[in-house]
Structure formats: C-alpha cells, structure tokens
Amino acid sequence: MKQMQDIIYYNYKNKNPLAQGITEGEVRKLASDLGKRLSWSGKQLEPSQETLARLFNGLVSYYNQLSSTGYSFSENEHLQIVREITAYFGYIVIRSKGGEWDNPGGLLDVGIKFSGDFEGVKGNKITKSTIRVENLGYLAVGIWDGVLAGINIDVMKYYGSFAKKRIGESL
C-alpha cells in the first residue's frame, strides 16, 4: 500500500475534496464523526486530553475489527479518517492551549497558529518569532500510518509538543 502522505498528495493534485484543507467550520463535525467511527458516546465522545490519550488504541481497534473481516479501506476512506484525526486533534489543542485554525491549502498543510513571543533553536542559533505554526496534517498521517503498520504511536507525546510555552510563561 502507498504511504498516506503520497495518497493525500496525489489526491490533492487531482482536486479530490477529501485531500483539500479543513475549514474551521468543518472541525466540530469531523471531530464528532471520528468519535462515532470509534463507537464512542457520551463522555467518551467529548474531545479532551483523556479521549486523546485513548485515540490511538481506539483507531487500532477500529482498524483491526474491520480488517479481520477482510475489509479493505478505499483511498477515500483513508482520506476521511485522516481528516477526522486532524480535526479532532486540532480541536482538542485549540480548546486546551489556544491558537487559531490555520488552513493554507491541502490536508497536509492544516495547522494551528499560535501568537506571542517564542524562542527556538535553529542550528546553533537562538531564533525569536511572534508566530508559531504547528502542523496537524502530517501529525494525523503519522498516527494513521502507525495504525496501518502496527506501530504503537504515543499520541500524548505529539500533544506534548504543542505544550511549548511563550517566553515568560511558566511550564
């Protein structure tokens, strides 16, 4: 099977709507669709750090359940799942850490934009900026690729990468 990144890029170039970006207005529905896909209800469905921690195992169970019956996912189904993961993860990050939805183009470009004073290291130099954008599209691809390959992905480690603080904020 082709890598998800290649599938998304190919479909983006061929104008498949599922490989295009996600608007802010689509986020809640896509996040909810993921919860329904995983058969989560009630509190389980509410986007939170707790449900994010269960996300990978839920995706693995979903994939294994269907795969055990001989089911084969279409490219569009893979694209839809990556869209849902992207939206779900982004929704939780924005609710808990702030930021703005950033959607400059295709699904692989979707991210969250943070404003403030930031420091970073590039090579051997300290850099400063007032905007930081964290990509969600590639993150979601990594999670779904992990499910497909049977590789355990620590979703909370990804979430922790969004915990970088602005200058002057305590950790």
C-alpha positions in Angstrom: 0.0 0.0 0.0 1.1 3.5 -0.7 2.1 5.8 2.2 -0.8 8.0 3.3 1.3 11.1 2.6 1.6 10.0 -1.1 -2.2 9.2 -1.3 -3.0 12.7 0.1 -0.6 14.5 -2.2 -1.9 12.6 -5.3 -5.5 13.3 -4.4 -4.8 16.9 -3.6 -3.2 17.4 -7.0 -6.2 15.7 -8.6 -8.6 18.0 -6.7 -10.2 15.4 -4.5 -12.2 17.4 -1.9 -11.1 14.9 0.8 -7.4 15.8 0.3 -8.1 19.6 0.5 -7.8 21.6 3.6 -10.2 21.7 6.5 -12.1 24.9 7.3 -12.7 25.9 10.8 -16.4 25.4 10.2 -15.8 21.7 9.5 -13.8 20.9 12.6 -16.5 20.0 15.1 -18.4 17.8 12.7 -15.2 15.9 11.6 -14.2 15.5 15.3 -17.7 14.2 16.1 -17.5 11.8 13.1 -14.3 10.3 14.4 -16.0 9.7 17.8 -18.9 7.9 16.1 -16.5 5.9 13.9 -14.8 4.7 17.1 -18.2 4.0 18.7 -17.6 6.5 21.4 -20.6 8.0 23.1 -21.4 10.4 25.9 -18.3 11.5 27.8 -16.1 9.3 25.6 -17.1 11.4 22.7 -16.3 14.7 24.3 -13.0 16.0 22.9 -10.5 16.2 25.8 -7.0 15.2 26.8 -8.4 11.9 28.2 -10.1 10.9 24.9 -7.0 12.0 23.0 -5.0 9.6 25.2 -7.3 6.8 24.1 -7.3 7.8 20.4 -4.6 5.5 19.1 -6.0 2.4 20.8 -9.4 3.3 19.5 -8.2 3.6 16.0 -6.3 0.3 16.2 -9.4 -1.5 17.5 -11.5 0.0 14.7 -8.9 -0.9 12.0 -8.4 -4.5 13.4 -12.1 -5.1 13.7 -12.8 -4.3 10.1 -9.6 -5.8 8.7 -10.3 -9.1 10.5 -13.4 -9.5 8.3 -11.3 -9.0 5.1 -12.5 -5.4 4.7 -10.2 -3.2 2.5 -10.3 0.5 3.0 -10.6 2.7 -0.1 -8.4 5.7 -0.6 -11.3 8.0 0.1 -11.9 6.2 3.5 -8.3 6.7 4.4 -8.5 10.3 3.5 -11.7 10.8 5.5 -10.1 9.1 8.6 -7.0 11.4 8.3 -9.3 14.4 8.0 -11.2 13.3 11.2 -7.9 12.7 13.1 -6.6 16.1 12.0 -9.8 17.9 13.1 -10.1 16.0 16.4 -6.5 16.6 17.4 -6.7 20.3 16.4 -10.0 20.8 18.2 -8.5 19.5 21.5 -5.3 21.5 21.2 -7.2 24.8 20.5 -9.6 24.2 23.4 -6.8 23.4 25.8 -3.9 25.5 24.6 -5.4 28.3 22.4 -4.3 29.1 19.0 -6.1 29.7 15.7 -7.0 27.2 12.9 -4.5 27.6 10.0 -5.6 26.3 6.6 -3.3 27.5 3.8 -4.1 24.8 1.3 -4.3 21.0 1.3 -4.9 18.5 4.1 -1.1 18.2 4.7 -0.9 21.9 5.3 -3.6 22.2 8.0 -2.2 23.5 11.3 -2.6 25.7 14.4 -1.2 29.2 14.5 0.0 30.5 17.9 0.8 34.1 18.5 3.1 35.5 21.2 6.8 35.8 21.8 8.6 32.5 21.0 12.2 31.4 21.1 13.6 28.4 19.3 16.9 26.9 18.3 17.9 26.6 14.6 21.2 25.0 14.2 23.4 26.7 16.7 21.4 30.0 16.8 18.6 31.1 19.0 15.7 32.5 17.0 12.8 34.6 18.0 9.4 34.9 16.5 5.9 36.2 17.2 4.1 33.4 15.4 4.5 29.6 15.6 2.5 27.2 13.4 2.2 23.6 14.4 1.2 21.2 11.6 -1.7 18.9 12.1 -2.0 17.2 8.7 1.4 15.4 8.9 0.7 14.5 12.5 -2.6 12.8 11.7 -0.9 11.0 8.8 1.7 9.7 11.3 -0.9 8.5 13.6 -2.9 6.7 10.9 0.2 5.3 9.3 1.2 3.9 12.7 -2.2 2.1 12.9 -1.8 0.6 9.5 1.7 -0.5 10.1 1.0 -1.9 13.6 3.5 0.5 15.2 2.5 2.0 18.6 2.2 5.8 18.4 2.3 7.8 21.6 -0.4 10.4 20.8 0.2 12.2 24.1 3.8 12.8 23.1 2.5 14.6 20.0 0.1 16.5 22.2 3.1 17.4 24.5 4.9 19.0 21.5 2.1 21.6 21.4 2.8 22.5 25.1 5.7 24.7 24.2 5.2 28.0 26.0 5.6 31.6 25.0 8.5 33.5 26.5 7.7 34.4 30.1 5.0 31.7 30.6 5.7 29.1 33.2 5.5 25.4 32.3 
